[in-house]
Amino acid sequence: METILILLITLIVLGYRSLKKNRHKIIRGGKRAFLKVISIILATFLVLSVLMTEFLEYMLKRIGEKEQKLKTLDKYDL
């Protein structure tokens, strides 16, 4: 997950650098729209990564609870 985020951020930065380099070829409105799209994409990835982290913590907690139940059942199994 982290490597995908790093790759996407790298691609966005490279795209922004090429926009800056070729400024005379690009209409200003297009550049602003592109930057808005980039910011929306980055915000979406940030929200998705936070949600994924919360989901993984929840699932690990449930797995831990199930292991505890299994250990107590094995303890009383004669």
Contacts in CASP RR format, 6 or more apart in sequence:
PFRMAT RR
TARGET T0000
AUTHOR 0000-0000-0000
METHOD contacts of the structure
MODEL  1
METILILLITLIVLGYRSLKKNRHKIIRGGKRAFLKVISIILATFLVLSV
LMTEFLEYMLKRIGEKEQKLKTLDKYDL
1 49 0 8 1.000
1 52 0 8 1.000
5 45 0 8 1.000
5 49 0 8 1.000
8 41 0 8 1.000
8 45 0 8 1.000
9 42 0 8 1.000
12 38 0 8 1.000
12 41 0 8 1.000
12 42 0 8 1.000
16 35 0 8 1.000
16 38 0 8 1.000
19 26 0 8 1.000
19 31 0 8 1.000
19 34 0 8 1.000
23 31 0 8 1.000
END
